[in-house]
Amino acid sequence: MNENRILLSEREMPTVWYNILPDLPRPLDPPLHPLTMEPVKPEDLAPVFPPSLIEQEVSPSRFIDIPGEVLDIYRLWRPTPLVRARRLEKALNTPARIYYKYEGVSPAGSHKPNTAVAQAYYNKKDGTKRLTTETGAGQWGSALAMACQFFGLECTVYMVRVSYEQKPYRRVLMETWGAKVYPSPSTRTKAGRDILEKDPSSLGSLGIAISEAIEDAVTTPHSKYSLGSVLNHVLLHQTIIGEEAKLQLEKIGEYPDIIVGCVGGGSNFGGILLPFMRDKLEGKKNFRGIAVEPVACSSLLRGRYEYDYGDVAKNTPLLKMHTLGHEFIPPAIHAGGLRYHGMAPIISLLYDAGLIEAQAYHQNAVFEAAVLFARTEGFVVAPETAHAVKAVVEEAKRCAETGEAKVILFNCSGHGFLDLGAYDQYLSGKLPDVNHEK
């Protein structure tokens, strides 16, 4: 067995997603209807989501079969490799053993297609003809654009304006896959026009873009809305990452002492964490789970655990989550995928229960770690993923100080080939550190 690169065959790829809902230490608080403030009923969600995904959102089943058509598309890039970061270990002179699950091998370059393909499949199955969505850095939007093309669906993406301007090639990628892409806030929706009337130069936010995408979906025939993070069914689809990682580590007799992932809404961290969390909740294993945020938009460390809307226009149900407030507009950091005011209810509950912890870092420290990773491991990672790398570097340094040979696993959730403008700013000393602002 090559311990530097642990692979699974197609035959070994998991065929089920893991649903943590029945195993949580306490039930999630129910979403509330934005008008009645009563618990949401399935029919309340019908204008926005297809029946299959509504069913998955509240499913009591511990494991859910992955449809054959979804598995067929997954096989374009899955199973993804698990890599031992020996060169990084050597550079840090650490006894820690560092492994990363490399999700950048997907056609869209990130973990996002794991749920995009599933959501497009279920929407097609339930009769949807067109999907609308928001995107921050563009990784989710590009994944959904690709998935819609696979299943013959139209796709409209509202891209947060600051990222639309920072990352033009993300827009080109989405358009190459057939999507229509608009900077948000836009003049296409009432929500967007209202924001622009108050602030014509608005940078935008995921909360604003969600408002626009939902308004578009519910006012256009045969359209539904698709979300790339936060909701239970999204984290469910991402658990194929952790299920694969468990099998790969078992092959070499390893188990993580520390699991790390960047968090914006929580999907990629949840994807790698939750299958291992099953062991922790059953009392079989123990490890530290570390969610890594930007200082400029830190919902776990700085937010409140309370009911809040998922968007600015208050179109979404209220979710019990760690939140900075639905009107919070994050500063223009380059990790656009982490610029969300709220955290997935599942991740929020685990954090509130003391089962995971959170850390936050500034942009320059994050890019310093990303450059070290590139110069040792070769991969140039996305600014979002770079947050996880920074936490891994710090944990490995602690192991060097204590002499503990801990096993560190992190989700290398996407490549940074379309984020080189941010690297250019860092390398030229022009990248600002931005604090949390309200």
Residue, then its C-alpha position, 0 to 999 in steps of 0.5 A: m500500500n502506498e501510504n503517500r497516496i491512498l486510493l479506492s477503486e470504483r468498486e470501493m466507492p461508497t453507495v450511500w450517504y450518511n444522515i447524522l440527524p438520528d444520531l445527533p445528541r439532541p434534535l435540531d430545532p425546527p425551521l420556522h415559517p417567516l410569516t407565521m413563525e410556526p414550524v415549517k411544514p413540507e408543503d411550505l417548502a414546495p414552491v422552493f424545493p422539489p419533493s425528493l429534497i424536502e423528504q431528505e431534509v427531514s429524513p429519519s433514515r441513517f443511510i440513504d442510497i445514492p441513485g445509480e445515475v448520480l453514482d455514474i457521474y460521481r465516477l468521473w472524479r470519485p473516489t478522490p485521493l487521500v494524500r499524505a502531506r510528507r513534504l509539508e510535515k518535513a518543512l514543519n519538522t513535525p511528528a504529526r502525520i498530515y493527510y488531506k482529502y483532495e476534492g480539487v480533482s472534480p471537473a469544477g475543481s471543488h467538493k461542490p459537485n457532490t451535492a450539485v449533481a444530486q440536487a440536479y438529479y432529484n429536481k429533474k426526477d421531480g419535473t423541474k426544468r430550471l434551477t436558480t441559485e446564488t454563489g459566492a466565489g463561484q465554486w458552487g455556481s460552477a458546480l451547479a451549472m455543470a450538473c444542470q448541463f448533465f441533466g438538461l436543466e436551465c441554470t441561473v446564477y446570482m453571483v455576489r458582486v464583489s466576487y463577480e468582479q474579483k473572479p471573472y473566470r468563474r463567471v466564464l466557467m459557469e457560462t461555458w457550462g451553459a448558465k446565465v450569471y448575474p452580479s448580485p445585487s441586480t436589477r432583475t429582482k425586487a430584492g436586488r433593486d431594493i438593495l441597490e436603491k439603498d446602496p448603489s455600490s453594494l458589494g453584495s453578500l450571499g444573503i442578498a444573492i439568496s434573496e434574489a435566487i429564491e424570488d426568481a425561482v418562486t416567480t418563474p414557472h417550472s423553476k426551483y431554488s438550489l442551495g450549495s451549503v447550510l441545509n441538511h440535505v446538502l451536508l448529507h450529499q457531502t458525506i461521501i467525502g468522509e465515508e471515502a476518507k474512513l475507508q482510505l485511512e482504514k487501509i493503512g491502519e490510521y484514524p484521525d486525532i484532529i479533523v479540519g475544514c474551512v467553514g462558510g455555511g458548513s458543507n465541506f467541513g460537514g462532509i468530511l466530519l460527519p461520518f467520523m462524528r458517528d463514531k464519536l457520538e457512539g463513544k467508539k472514538n474521540f478526536r478534535g473537530i476544528a471549523v476554520e473561519p475568516v476573522a472578517c466573517s466568523s459566525l461560530l466565534r462571534g455570532r449568536y446561536e439563535y433563529d435567523y433568516g437565511d437571506v436579507a429579504k426574509n424569504t427563507p424559513l428561520l433556522k436555529m443557527h450561529t449567525l451574525g445577523h441576516e443583514f450583515i454584509p461581510p467585508a470584501i475578503h477573497a474567500g468569497g465562499l466563506r462570506y455567509h452570515g450563518m452556519a449550518p444548523i447541524i454544525s451549529l448544534l455540534y459546536d453548541a454541544g461542545l463536540i467541535e471547536a472553531q478557529a479564525y484567521h486573517q487573510n495574510a496568515v491564511f495565504e502564507a500557509a497556502v503558499l507554504f502548502a503550494r511550495t511543499e505539496g505542489f497544489v495551489v488551493a482556493p482561499e477558502t481551503a487555505h483557511a483549513v491549511k492554516a489551522v493544520v499548520e498551527e496544529a502540526k507546529r504544536c505537535a512539533e513542540t509537544g512531540e505528539a505524533k497526532v494524525i491530522l486529516f483535512n478536507c482540501s476542498g478546492h483548487g485555486f487556479l481561478d483565484l490567482g488574483a488573490y495570490d498576486q495581491y498577497l505575493s506583492g504585499k497588497l493583500p489587506d487584513v480585514n476585521h469583523e465589521k458590523 
